[in-house]
Amino acid sequence: MLTLDSLVAFGADIETGLKRCVNKESLYLRLVKMVPSNDGFVKLPQAIANKDYEAGFQAAHGLKGVVANLALEPLYEPIFEITEYLRAGKEMDYQPLLDIIEQKRSELAEICKD
């Protein structure tokens, strides 16, 4: 169940996230609950599989903004990293980062279940 305590256990910086939501816990939790279903989590690996690094960058950059604003640090770190590699158009094996992102997205999705 999604609570502030479950987000702390996940590694979120809830103090920062709440400040960005004018300290409205219900707003913060509602926004966090939407994160796991963000279409960027589908678009990012698809773009990378197609070697469309610009589309991958756009998907990663959008995800980065969402998770940064909500201070979801366990997702932010690997998304930030992949965003910077894609910004540079770097040819590399992105799968390890994609795996971490998916693992953290899945963990958050589990927390967000009712």
C-alpha positions as CSV (number, residue, x, y, z in Angstrom):
1,M,0.0,0.0,0.0
2,L,1.3,3.4,-0.9
3,T,2.2,5.5,2.2
4,L,4.8,7.9,3.1
5,D,6.5,5.2,5.1
6,S,6.5,2.8,2.1
7,L,8.1,5.5,0.0
8,V,10.8,6.1,2.6
9,A,11.5,2.4,2.6
10,F,11.7,2.6,-1.2
11,G,14.3,5.4,-0.9
12,A,12.3,8.4,-1.8
13,D,13.1,11.8,-0.4
14,I,9.6,12.5,0.8
15,E,10.4,15.8,2.5
16,T,11.5,17.2,-0.9
17,G,8.7,15.6,-2.8
18,L,6.1,16.9,-0.4
19,K,7.6,20.4,-0.6
20,R,7.1,20.3,-4.3
21,C,3.5,19.4,-3.7
22,V,3.0,22.3,-1.3
23,N,3.0,19.8,1.6
24,K,-0.2,18.1,0.4
25,E,0.3,14.5,1.2
26,S,-2.7,13.4,-0.8
27,L,-1.5,15.2,-3.9
28,Y,2.0,13.8,-3.6
29,L,0.7,10.2,-3.2
30,R,-1.7,10.6,-6.1
31,L,1.2,11.8,-8.4
32,V,3.5,9.1,-7.2
33,K,0.9,6.5,-7.9
34,M,0.8,7.6,-11.6
35,V,4.5,7.2,-12.1
36,P,4.8,3.4,-12.8
37,S,2.3,3.6,-15.7
38,N,4.1,6.6,-17.3
39,D,4.4,5.7,-21.0
40,G,8.1,6.7,-21.0
41,F,8.9,3.4,-19.4
42,V,7.6,1.7,-22.6
43,K,9.0,4.3,-25.1
44,L,12.5,4.3,-23.6
45,P,13.4,0.7,-24.2
46,Q,11.6,0.6,-27.6
47,A,13.6,3.7,-28.8
48,I,16.9,2.1,-27.6
49,A,16.0,-1.2,-29.3
50,N,15.5,0.8,-32.5
51,K,18.7,2.7,-32.0
52,D,16.6,5.9,-32.1
53,Y,18.7,7.7,-29.4
54,E,16.9,11.0,-29.9
55,A,13.5,9.4,-29.1
56,G,15.2,7.5,-26.2
57,F,16.6,10.8,-24.9
58,Q,13.1,12.4,-25.1
59,A,11.5,9.5,-23.2
60,A,14.3,9.4,-20.6
61,H,14.3,13.2,-20.2
62,G,10.6,13.2,-19.6
63,L,10.9,10.4,-17.0
64,K,13.7,12.2,-15.3
65,G,11.6,15.3,-14.8
66,V,8.7,13.4,-13.3
67,V,10.8,11.3,-10.9
68,A,13.0,14.3,-9.9
69,N,10.0,16.5,-9.0
70,L,8.6,13.7,-6.9
71,A,12.1,13.0,-5.4
72,L,12.0,9.3,-6.3
73,E,15.7,8.9,-5.9
74,P,16.0,5.1,-6.7
75,L,14.5,5.8,-10.1
76,Y,16.1,9.2,-10.6
77,E,19.7,8.0,-10.4
78,P,19.6,5.4,-13.3
79,I,17.3,7.6,-15.4
80,F,19.6,10.6,-15.0
81,E,22.5,8.4,-16.1
82,I,20.8,7.0,-19.1
83,T,19.5,10.5,-20.1
84,E,23.1,11.8,-20.2
85,Y,24.3,8.9,-22.3
86,L,21.4,9.3,-24.7
87,R,21.9,13.1,-24.8
88,A,25.4,12.4,-26.1
89,G,24.1,9.8,-28.5
90,K,26.5,7.3,-27.1
91,E,26.6,3.8,-28.7
92,M,26.7,1.4,-25.8
93,D,24.9,-1.5,-24.1
94,Y,22.0,0.3,-22.4
95,Q,20.5,-3.0,-21.1
96,P,22.0,-2.9,-17.6
97,L,20.6,0.6,-17.0
98,L,17.2,-0.4,-18.5
99,D,17.1,-3.4,-16.2
100,I,17.7,-1.3,-13.1
101,I,15.1,1.2,-14.2
102,E,12.6,-1.6,-14.8
103,Q,13.4,-3.2,-11.5
104,K,12.9,0.1,-9.6
105,R,9.7,0.9,-11.6
106,S,8.4,-2.6,-10.7
107,E,9.2,-2.0,-7.0
108,L,7.4,1.3,-7.0
109,A,4.4,-0.3,-8.9
110,E,4.2,-2.9,-6.2
111,I,4.1,-0.2,-3.5
112,C,1.4,1.6,-5.4
113,K,-1.0,-1.3,-5.5
114,D,-4.1,-0.9,-3.4
